[in-house]
Each structure stands twice: as structure tokens, then as C-alpha cells.
Amino acid sequence: TVLRSLEDLGYYAVDNLPLDLIPKFAELSLDSPKVRRAALVVDVREGGAFQRFPRLYADLKRSIPTRLIFLEADDETLVRRFSETRRPHPLGTGRSVIRSIQAERELLEPVRKLADLTINTSKFNVHELREYIGEQFAGGRDESKLMVYVTSFGFRYGIPPDSDLVFDVRFLPNPNYIKEYKHLSGRHPRVARYIRSFPQTTEFIGRITDLLVYLLPHYLREGKSYLTIAFGCTGGRHRSVMMAEEIRKRLARAGYRVKGSHRDMERT
């Protein structure tokens, strides 16, 4: 999907190019008047050859402007994708899918550390991923180049491991102790109104908004293209959900690309 998206943007696209051919490909691309921009894919099928990639990439960056995109996904998503496509993992000989994924992560970790842009594709469907790539590589307003992912969670189930910023909202009044709100979520208007009725909620929303309005342009200037903001309460059903919804709407109004989710909202 990413390579096709880049091809649609005018990149000359090559899939599964052996590492040893990358320098020659770069040379031919520079010499060809028809190639203005090029994109190529290498993957784990290179096996042990990936040990040479850091040096090769350093040489490449010295000769031409280059960006390295690293695509990843969480284990659950990858297992599901292999199951749906019924294709074996390239490292799957004698291993389970999950063990193969773990081996792949270890093999690619040195490459990941070099990446200019790391994309967790678990958070996108196909159309969203194409749109995101278009915004990153086709120009446009600065705000649109930062994808902000706002999520809620319950501390009893653990902090989301991909969080960049984590805010603990357990200091807010808890609707869980009110019978009529207990089985509703923070997305319900009555629950949201209840939480917002307290002055500390209003003040916190204002302070968090001011903080993010200050921080996000700085993240952009540093080249960050993806930011995950997580709000946590005890169970992830009421307070964190309401807060994530409120901040998501405010950032969207400010012009940022925002996605939201509520990891633990449906848990009992």
C-alpha cells in the first residue's frame, strides 16, 4: 500500500530490490532524466544481509537526499494478517508465526533505529494509510503532516506501549460510583456533562490544550510525524474516554489530523 501510494505521487517504485543492487539503482536513478524521485522496498527476506544495511544506507545518504521509512505493526495485527492471507512468514521455517515475528523484529531493529519515519500500520486501514502517505510526501500544511492518535485506557490493564504522552486523569470525580452512570461510557452525553461539571475538569482541559498547542509545532519542527497521546483512568471506561474525546475534538479544530480510540471502554 505504501509503495503504491508513493508511485501515485510520482515516485519511480521498485519492490524487493536486493541490497547489493541499491547503489547501482541510485546511480541509474541520478543519471536518468525520467526519474525525479524514487522509492524502493527491501524486506526481511534479505536475511543476514541486513547486517550490511547501516553502512550501505550511510553511504547512500552521503551521495543523494534519502529518507528511510520503517513500517511495523503490533503482534496481534501481524498474526491476523498472516492468517487472513494464508501466506507463510518469510522466516517461518520450523517456527510459529509469533516466533517468526519476534525473530524479524530482532533482525530489523538496527534498521528501525536509522529510520527517518516509523509508521505503525496497525492504526490505519488501507485508505487512511494512503491518505497519510500522501500528506507526508506530497506537501501541504504543516499541521496535516503530524498524525495525532488520541486514546484512552485503564491503568488496571496497563499503559499502551506505543504512547508518547501519558496523562493520568484518576484525580477527576469517578462516575463509576454513581449507579445511573456506571454502565455508560465517557462518550455518553450525561456522563461527559457530569465529569465536565467539576472545576478541576475544566481547568485540566484548558491546561492540557495549552500544553499540546505549544508542544505539537515543536514536534513537527523536529520531524516527528506520528504522536500518540494516552489518557488513563482506573478502568478506562469513563473519565479517560471523556477526556480523550474532548482533546481529540480540540486538536481537530486546530487543524491537526487526529484519530481516536478507546482501548478498554468495552471491558467490564
N, C-alpha and C positions, 0 to 999 in steps of 0.2 A: 504493500500500500504506500509506504513512504517513497520508494523508488519511483513508482508510477506517478505519484504526486509531483515529485521533482521533475520528472520527464514532462509532465503537463506544463510546468513552469519554464520550460525551455532548456532544461539540462540534458546533455547527452548522457544517457544512462546505460550502465553496464552492470550485470548481475553476476555474482560468484566469480570474480576475477582472481586468479591465483596471485598470491603476494609477490612472487618473483616477477610478475608482469606489470606491477603497478608503476615502477619507474619508467618503463617503456611507454605505457599508456599515457603517463603525464607528459612525456616528451612529445608524443604524437599529437596530444591534445593542444599543446602550446604551438605546434607548427601548423595545425590545421586552421584555416580561416573560417571553417564552418562550425568549429567548436568554441563557443564563447564561455560556456560553463559545463562542467562535467560532474557526474555523481556515479560512484561505484560502490558495490556491496562486496564485503568479504565476511565469511561466517566461520563457525566453529569447525567446519569440515577441513579447514587448513591444518587442524590438529596441532602438533608440536611446532609447526612453522610459525605460530603466533609469537613464539619467543623472540623472533626477529622483528616483530612489528614495531615496537617502540623506536628502534634505531631507524628503521625504514621511514616511519612517519616523521621523525625529526629531520631527516634528510629532505623529505618531500616539502615540509613547511619552509625550509630554507630557500627552496627554489621557486615555489609558487604559493599564492594565498590558498590556504586549506582549512577546512573545518571538519572535525570528526564528530559524527552523530552516533551515539550508542543507544540502541534500542533494548529495552528489557521489559519484563513483566513479572508479577508475583507468581509463586509456585502454583497456586490454585488455578490461575488463569492459564498458565502454560500446560498443566496437566489436562485441563479441559480442552484446549486447542488440539493437543495431540490426539485426544480421544475422539474429537469431532472429525478430524481429518483422516484418522486412522493411518497416519504416517509414522514410521519409526523415528525415534530421536537419532540424530547422526552419531551420537556417542553411545547408543543403546545396546551395543553388542554385549550380551550377558548381564545387563543391568536393567533395573526397573526404570520407569520414566523419571520418577522423582530423583533417583540416584544419578541418572544421566544429566538432569538439570543442574544438580549440585556440582557435578564434575565440570559442566560447561561454565558455570559461574566462576569456579576457581581458575579455569583456563583463561577466561576473558577478563579477569579482574585487572591485570596490568593495562589492558586496552581501555577499560572503563575509566581508569584514573586519568587517562590522556584526553578524554572526551571534552569537546567544547560545549556539547549539548547532549544531555542524557534525557531520554523520553521513556517514561513508564507507560507502556501502551495498554496496561490493564484499565486505565482510567478513561479510555476513549473507545467509541465504536468506530467503524471504518470511516463514516462521513465526518465525524469530529476530528479524527486524525488527519484526514486530508485537509480539512479547513485549518487545522493548527499548523501543519507544514506550510501551507500557503501563506499564512500570516508571518511565519518565521523567515521565509526565504523570498517573499515577493515584495517586501517593503510594506509601508503603511504607518499608521500612528504608533508611537512608542508603546502606549498602553496596551494595544492589541497584541504586542509581541510577548507579553507576560501572561501565561496561563495560570490563574489562581484557582486552587482547588480547596474549597472550604468544607470541612467535615466535622461531624460530631461523634463522640464516642463515650463509653462508660469506663471509668477508671478500673472498675472491678474486672473488666475484660482486657485490660492492658492498653497502653498508648499505641496508636497506629505507628508502625516502624518507619514510615516514609514521611513523617511530619517534620516540617521545617520550623514552625512556630506552634507552641502548645500553650493554651490558656485554660486555667483551672477555674471553672465557674461554680464550684461547690459552695462558695460563700453566699450565693443567692438563695432566697427562700425556695424551699423544695415543694412543688405541687404534689409530689407523690404521697404526702401525708394528708392530703385533702381528698376525701372519698370521691367526690364528683370529678376530680381531675386525674385520679390515679391511673385509670385505664386509657386516658387520652395521651396524645403526644404533644411535644412542644410546637408542633405545626398547627394544632387546633387553635382557632382564634381566642377561645375563652382561656386556655392555658397561657397563651402568649400575653394576653392582656393582664392576667394575674401576675406573671413574672415582671412585666414592664411597669406594674403599678407601684413598685418599690423604688425609692430614690436612688439606691445603690445600683440598681439595674440601669437606670437612665444615665447615671454618671459613668458607669463602666462602658456602656455602649459608646458614649461620646469619646472617652479616653482611648478606647481601642481603635475607633475610627480615625482619630487624630494620629495615633501611632502608625497605623497602616498607610495612611495618606503620606506620612513622612517617609516610611521605610520603602515602599514599593518603587518609587522612582530611583532610589539608590540601588536596589536590587537590579533594576533594569540597566543602570549605567555600568554595573559590574558584569553584565552579560547573562544574568540569570533569566531563564525563560520559563521556569516552572516553579511554583511555590505552593506548598501545602500548609494550610492553616487549620489547626485542630482545636476544637473546644470540647472540654471534658467535664462531665458531672459524674455522679455516683454510678448510675445505671445507663446513662446515655439515651434517656427517653424524653426528658422534659427540658431542663434548663439549657443543656448544651445544644439541643436541637433548636430551641428558640433563638439562641444567640447565633448559631451558625447561619440560620435563615436570615436574620437581621443583617449580619455583616455581609453575607453574600449579596443581598439586595443593594446595600450601600456601595459596595465595590463595583457592582454592575452599573449603577447610576454614574459612578465616577469614570466609566469608560473602559474598565478592565474586563477581560474575558474571564468569566467565573463559572465554575461548575460546583455543584454541591452534592453531598451525600450524607446519610445518617447511618453509620455502621451498625449501631446497636439498638436503634429505635424500636425494632420489632421483637427484640428479646424480651422474655418475661422475667 
